[in-house]
Amino acid sequence: MKYVLEVCLIALAAGSFVPPTAAQALAMQQGISVELVPTHNASAVPDADGEDAFIATVTENSLVYLGVNLITLPELAEKARSTPFKRGQAIYIKADARTPYATVSRVLQATGGPIPQVLLTSQPASAESSTIVPPEGLNVSVGSTFPSGTVATVVQLFPSLQGRPLLKINNDEISWSALESTLRRHFQKGDEKTVLLRADTRLPFADVVHAVDACRAAGAAVHLAAPGI
């Protein structure tokens, strides 16, 4: 009788287990919680879940953390220089969608160098899926230094009273819905698939990520210009 009771209890426990959703799984991971920008063209970056992942987090109120520890920008820059990265590792920037791009830009510059940088994002389907998915992100570079002979297409973002930022490609104003298709036409004409993105630092970080996402969808490598360049 005791054996039958134990079997019944095990069966009830197994039947009551509900697998966590992807959103719940992400919430259980150690780290600083932020509102990631949803994108459509990010790539899976499972290494961002590794114990040795280098993740710089920027909160909505512009606080900066390395892992779960509050850190200054000079300290972050020194840590990025002194960390012995392995081949294939990247520096991950986990920034809140609402934080000013000015703060994220400073973090990107502090961690810039030979190690690839990835902007961590969320995917619209992730919250609806019952499958645990790896982190995803968009690769970017910082600065306007390109290989000799490279001619980059310049994408600019300016604040606007109409809501979404004013958008230009090589000084020609375009709509947001036309960004990807306009870049594709440039590339089909023979332009190199390299974009220099200049964004006003007063903009929310989300606006910059949406522009990077569209550029990546068009097949472009994206370089984020430092303020003033």
Residue pairs with C-beta under 8 A, 6 or more apart in sequence:
19 130
20 28
20 132
21 127
21 129
21 130
22 126
22 127
22 129
22 130
22 131
22 132
22 133
23 126
23 127
25 132
26 126
26 135
27 33
29 49
30 67
30 68
31 55
31 57
31 67
31 68
31 94
32 57
32 59
32 65
32 68
32 94
34 57
34 58
34 59
34 60
34 94
34 95
34 96
34 97
35 60
35 96
35 97
35 98
36 94
36 96
36 97
36 120
36 121
36 122
37 97
37 119
37 121
37 122
37 205
37 206
37 209
37 210
38 121
38 122
38 123
38 124
39 121
39 122
39 123
39 136
39 138
39 209
39 210
39 213
40 123
40 124
40 213
40 217
41 138
41 213
41 214
41 216
41 217
42 121
42 123
42 136
42 137
42 138
42 213
42 216
43 136
43 137
43 138
43 139
44 133
44 134
44 135
44 136
45 90
45 92
45 118
45 120
45 134
45 135
45 136
45 137
46 134
46 135
47 53
47 88
47 89
47 90
48 55
48 90
48 92
48 118
48 120
48 134
48 135
48 137
49 134
49 135
52 89
53 92
54 66
54 80
54 83
54 85
54 89
54 90
54 91
54 92
54 115
55 66
55 67
55 92
55 93
55 94
55 120
56 64
56 65
56 66
56 71
56 76
56 91
56 92
56 93
56 94
56 107
56 111
57 64
57 65
57 66
57 94
57 95
58 64
58 93
58 94
58 95
58 96
58 99
58 103
58 104
58 107
58 205
59 65
59 96
59 99
60 96
60 98
60 99
61 99
62 99
62 100
62 103
63 70
64 70
64 71
64 72
64 73
64 76
64 103
64 107
65 71
66 75
66 76
66 79
71 79
73 106
73 107
73 110
74 110
76 107
76 110
76 111
77 110
77 111
80 91
80 110
80 111
80 113
80 115
81 113
85 115
89 115
90 115
90 116
90 117
90 118
90 139
91 111
91 115
91 116
91 117
91 118
92 117
92 118
92 120
92 135
92 137
93 104
93 107
93 108
93 111
93 117
93 118
93 119
93 120
94 120
95 103
95 104
95 107
95 119
95 120
95 205
96 205
97 204
97 205
97 206
97 209
98 204
98 205
98 206
99 204
99 205
100 201
100 202
100 203
100 204
100 205
101 199
101 200
101 201
101 202
101 203
101 204
101 205
101 207
101 208
102 201
102 202
102 227
104 205
104 208
105 201
105 224
105 226
105 227
108 117
108 140
108 142
108 224
109 142
109 226
111 117
112 142
112 143
116 139
117 139
117 140
117 141
117 142
118 137
118 138
118 139
118 140
119 137
119 138
119 140
119 209
119 212
120 135
120 136
120 137
121 136
121 137
121 138
121 209
121 213
122 136
123 133
123 136
126 133
138 209
138 212
138 213
138 216
138 222
139 216
139 221
139 222
140 212
140 222
140 223
140 224
141 221
141 222
141 223
141 224
142 223
142 224
142 226
143 223
143 224
143 225
143 226
143 229
144 152
144 196
144 223
144 225
144 226
144 229
146 152
146 194
146 223
150 192
150 194
151 191
151 192
151 194
152 192
152 194
152 195
152 196
152 223
153 169
153 170
153 183
153 186
153 191
153 192
153 194
153 195
153 196
153 220
154 168
154 169
154 170
154 171
154 195
154 196
154 198
155 167
155 168
155 169
155 179
155 183
155 195
155 196
155 197
155 198
155 211
155 215
156 167
156 168
156 169
156 171
156 197
156 198
156 199
157 165
157 166
157 167
157 197
157 198
157 199
157 200
157 203
157 207
157 208
157 211
158 165
158 166
158 167
158 168
158 200
159 165
159 166
159 200
159 202
159 203
160 166
164 176
164 207
165 199
165 200
165 203
165 207
166 173
167 173
167 174
167 175
167 176
167 179
167 211
168 174
169 179
169 182
169 183
169 186
174 182
176 210
176 214
179 211
179 214
179 215
179 218
180 214
180 215
180 217
180 218
183 195
183 214
183 215
183 218
183 220
184 218
184 219
187 193
187 218
187 219
187 220
193 218
193 219
193 220
193 221
194 220
194 221
194 223
195 215
195 220
195 221
195 222
195 223
196 223
196 225
197 208
197 211
197 212
197 215
197 222
197 223
197 224
197 225
198 225
198 229
199 207
199 208
199 211
199 224
199 225
201 227
208 224
212 222
212 224
215 222
216 222
